[in-house]
Amino acid sequence: MGVLGAFGSGLDFDSSTASQPISVFMLVAPRLLTGAHLKALARLSRLFRDAGFRQRLLDAPDGDAIYKTIEEEDAKY
């Protein structure tokens, strides 16, 4: 299960960098399924490296559009 949070103006969390994150993804998995968990993190990392993909997520009007954007991008791999 995953949860995506998008923050248009950035999220202040006392980062040591000057930039603030605009999206946060939380992945929840059973303790004994670490292999699946790591594969999911690798896939997410691949998706979120694409600046165009990240912008499409931020531009999505609702949760359904965000889910569809993730599905479409993931299908490319």
C-alpha positions in Angstrom: 0.0 0.0 0.0 1.3 3.5 -0.8 0.3 7.0 0.0 1.4 10.1 -2.0 1.3 13.6 -0.6 1.8 16.6 -2.8 2.7 20.0 -1.4 2.6 22.8 -4.1 4.5 25.3 -1.9 7.0 22.7 -0.5 7.2 20.9 2.8 9.3 22.4 5.6 11.0 19.8 7.7 14.3 21.4 8.7 16.2 20.0 5.7 19.9 20.6 5.4 19.3 21.6 1.7 17.9 24.8 0.5 15.1 23.2 -1.5 11.9 21.8 0.1 10.3 18.6 -1.2 7.0 19.0 -3.0 6.0 15.3 -2.8 6.3 12.6 -0.3 5.6 8.9 -0.9 5.1 6.5 1.9 5.1 2.7 1.3 3.7 0.3 3.8 4.5 -3.4 3.5 4.4 -6.5 5.7 7.6 -7.0 7.6 8.3 -10.4 6.0 8.0 -9.1 2.4 11.1 -7.1 2.2 11.9 -8.3 -1.4 8.6 -6.9 -2.7 9.1 -3.7 -0.7 12.5 -3.1 -2.2 11.3 -3.8 -5.8 8.4 -1.3 -5.2 10.9 1.3 -4.0 13.1 0.8 -7.0 10.2 1.2 -9.4 9.1 4.4 -7.6 12.6 5.7 -7.7 12.7 5.2 -11.5 9.4 6.9 -12.0 10.2 9.9 -9.8 13.5 10.6 -11.5 11.5 12.0 -14.5 10.8 15.7 -14.0 7.9 15.6 -16.5 6.2 12.8 -14.5 6.6 14.6 -11.3 5.0 17.7 -12.9 2.1 15.7 -14.3 1.4 14.4 -10.7 1.4 18.0 -9.4 -0.9 19.1 -12.2 -3.4 16.2 -11.7 -6.7 17.6 -10.4 -7.6 14.7 -8.1 -6.6 11.3 -6.7 -8.0 9.3 -9.6 -5.9 11.4 -12.1 -2.8 10.8 -10.0 -3.4 7.1 -9.9 -4.0 7.0 -13.7 -0.7 9.0 -14.2 1.2 6.5 -12.1 -0.3 3.5 -13.9 0.4 5.0 -17.3 4.0 5.8 -16.5 4.6 2.5 -14.8 3.3 0.6 -17.8 6.2 2.1 -19.9 8.6 -0.1 -17.9 
